[in-house]
Amino acid sequence: MSEKKIISTFQPFDFKNQFIDFAPHQEILKGSVNDFFIHALHDKNIKLRLPFPPHRKTVNDFLFVTNGYVKRQLGIVNYDVRQNELMIIPKFQISTTEFHSEDLNGFYCHFSDSFLTNNPFLLQWKTTDFENTKIVLSQETANRIHQLLETINNLYQQNWIQNKELIAQYLRTVLTEITFQNKYAPSSLDKKKDLVLKYIQLVNLNLKKGLKISNYAELLHISPNHLNKIIKNQLSKSAQEIHNEIILQEAKVLLLQTSKDISEIAFDLGFNDVSYFGKFFRKHTNQSPMEYRKMIEKYQ
């Protein structure tokens, strides 16, 4: 069995060091990655070591596909991103990339907040409810975005330092195109899907409080039975199962990202009894939290 490397930090520079191989002539680009990075997905000079583990990045990213497909996960929701589709992940959201087809083409791009200072569309990305995390682009818009990203990539490869300001200007134009398409695209949400998203957001926002399913149902102004029925209909899992998945995912991130002791992590996740947290973690992973952390350290 091959060893699975796990990131120990979520700064892009360290992420690239562990999960992306640069060709020798592109090593100079490593210096830019905490602020900006763009990768033409067909470019064999940059190789991805998939699957990535669940992680947060300190940058905003988007993936634009012109051919083939890629499997990405945002939180606990899985997405297939295909031709003329674009997926946005604002910074600090838990995500992973699991697989891509051999014929994948398009662009991956990430950028820091400071790279696009005071950009109004960036604020809109941060405050979105993620109902349009994956955007289906019209052919006309896809063509425009493709041309803009080709230009940005060429400028980036030629001379990142010299072309930095020009790249930022082009990227603002890309964000304008994405935001316009997202704003006027028909929403695929119905009331049930909207309720599922709100439930997931409430769980993420209230991890420390140790709320029960009945508490979330009350916050959503519905009965626990009705909440569970809708969640099961939409996700094929109970509300409690989704709640447990979110808690478990956050636990893994805290064990991975921080040096907090197990009792602190248990408290952060709403467990008053650290032994109960340990039983919960073992039930879902067949490992204790400490065993999981040692496994991570072993493979770094």
N, C-alpha and C positions, 0 to 999 in steps of 0.2 A: 504494500500500500504506500503510495507517495505521500510525503508530508505536506500538510496544508499550512501554508504560511498565514499568519494572522497579523494584521497591523497593530501596532502598539500606540500609534498616535494618528491624528486625523489631519495633520498639516499636509497639504498636497505634495510638498517636496519629499517627505518621508514615504508617502503613499506611492509615489512614482518609483522611488528607489526599490521598493519591495515588490511591486506588481506590474511595472512596465519596463521593458528593455529598450533602450535607445541605441541606435546605430552609433558608432564612434564619432562620425562627423556631426551628429546632432546632440552630443553631450552638452554643448553650450546652452541649449534650450532649457536644461534643468534649472538654470538660474532664474528663469521667469515663472516657474510653475506655481509659486505661492500667490502670484498676482493674476497670471493669465496663462492659458494653455489651449491650443487647438490641435486636433489630430484628424487628418483625413483617414477614414476608417479602412481604406484599401491600401494605405501606406505600409509596406512590409518592413520599413526601417524602424518602425515602432511596434513592438509586440506586446500584447496584453496577456497576462497570466491568469486565465479564468479558471474557476469562478472566483470573484472577489468575495471576501467575507462581509457580513453586515457592517457598515461603517457610517460615520458622519464625516462630512468634509467642511472645512471652514470657508468654502467658496460655493458659489452658485454654479450649477451646470445645466447644460441641455444637450440632448442627443438628437440629431437630425438624420433620418434614414432615407436614402434614395434607391437602395436596392438591398434585397435580402431582409433579414430581421434579427433582432436582438431581444433577449429576455432580461428585463430589469424588474426589481422589486422596490417599491417605496412603502416604508412601514411594513405592513403585512399584506399589501395588495400587489399581485403580480401583473405585469404588463408585457405584451408582445408589441414591440415597436417595429412597424413595417414601412414599406415604400410610401414616401410623402407624408410621413408622420414624424412628430417631434415631441419629445418628452422633457419636461422641465423639472428639476429638483433644486429648490432653494437651499441655501446653506443650513447645516445642522439637522437636516432631515435624514433619518436612517434609511439607507438604501444599499442595494447590491446589484451587481451584474453577474448573471449566471452562465449565459451561453450566447454565442452569436453564430449565424450561418457562415459558411465559407465564402459566400458571395456578397457578404455585407459591404455596403458602400454608404458614404455620407460623411458626417462630421460629428465629433465630440468636442465640446468647448466648455471650459470653466473660467470663472473670473471672480476676483474679490470685490467686495463692496467698494473699496477705495479706488479700484480701477475705473469704476463708472460713478464717481462722486456726484451726488445730488441728481441722479437720473430718476425721473418720476416713475418710469415703467418698472424699475428695480423695486421700488416701494410696493407697487401693485403685486409683483411676484411674491413678496414677503407676506402680504396680508391676504392672499388668495385662500379660498377654502379647498383648493386643489381639485375642484370638480372638473377642470379641464387640464389636468396634469399632462395627459397625452392629447395632443392636438392633431387633428386630421387637416392637412393643408390642401387648399385648392392647387391645381397644377400650376396656375399662374404664380401664386405666392411661393410655392415650392421652388419654382425656377428662379425667382428673384432671390430667395434666401440662399439657394445653392450658389448663385453667382457671387453674392456678397461674401459667403464663407470661403469660396475659392480665392477671392481677392485677399481676405484677411489671412488665410493660410500662406499664400505666396509672400505677403509682407512679413509675416512671422518667420518664415524660413529664411528669407533674404537677410534681414537684420532686425532682430527684435528690439534692440535698444533704440536704434535710429527711427524705427517706424512705430514706436509705442503709441504716440498720440494719434497717429492716423488710424491705427488698428482700433483704438477706443472709439473714434468717430464712426467707423464702419460698424462696429459692434452695436453702438446706439441705434443705428439704422435697422440692424437685424432685430433688436428688441422691439422697435416700433412696429415692424412687420408682424412679429409674433403676437404682440399685444393686440394689434388691430384685428388679426385673424381670430384670436381667442375671444375678444370682446363681442364680435358679431357672429361667431359660430353658434349654431343651435346647440343648446345644452342637452346632453343625453340623459341628464338626471331626471328621475321622477321623484315623487315624495318619499318612496321607500328607500331609494338609493341615498337621497339627501339625509334621511334619518340615520342610515348606517354610517355615513361620513361624520355626522355630528356625534354619534356615539363613540366612534374611534377617537375623535378629537377630544371629547370629554374625558375619556380614559387616560389619554396622554397628558392632559392638563391637570389631572387629579391623582397622579400616581402616589404621592406622599400621603394622601388622605385615607387610603385603604377603604374606599367606598365599595359597597355591595351593588349587585345588579339592580336591586330595588331602588337604591339611591340614584342611579343613572336614569332609570325609568321615570323617576319623579322629576328629575331635571329636564327630561324630554317631554314631560306632561302626558305620559302614556303608562299603561299598566306593565308590570314586569313580564307577564305572559305575552302581551302584544309586542313588546320589545324583542323578546326571545324569538317569537314567530317570524318577525320581519328579518332579523339577523340571520336566522336559519334559512329562510327563503332566498336571501340574497347571497350568502356566503357559504351555505351548506354546513355551517357550524353554529353552535349555540353562542349566546351572548357571553356566557362564562368562558367558553373555549377561546373566543376572540380576546377577552380580557386577559386570560392566562398567557396567550401568545404575546401580547403587548408587554406584559410584565416580564416574561422570560427574555424577550428581545432586549428590553432595557437593561435587565440584569447582566446579560452577556456584554453589552456595550460598556457598562460601568466596570465590570471585571476586566475588560479589555483596555479601556481608555484611562482608568484612574488607578491610583494606589490606595484608594479607600479600603478599610478593612471590611470584612464580611458583615459585621453588625451595622456599620454605617450604610452600606448598600441596602441591607434589609430595611432599615429605617426609611431610606430614600424611596423605597418602593411600597411603603405603607404596611410593612410587617412589624408588629410590636414585639414579636418573639423570633429571635434569630434562628432558633432550632426549627421553627415552623417554616421559615424561609428556606433553610437547608433541605428540609423534606420536600418542599414544593419544587425546588430546583432539581433535586435528584429524581423525583418522580417523572419529570419531563425531559431529562437529559441522561439519566443513568450515571450521573457524576455529581459529586458535591461541588459547591461553588469554589472551594479551594482546589479541588482536583482539576476543575475546568481552567482556573487561572494558571496552575502549574503547567497544564498542557499548552496553553498559549505561550508562556515563557519559554518552554522547551523548543517551540517551533519558530521563535523569532530569530 
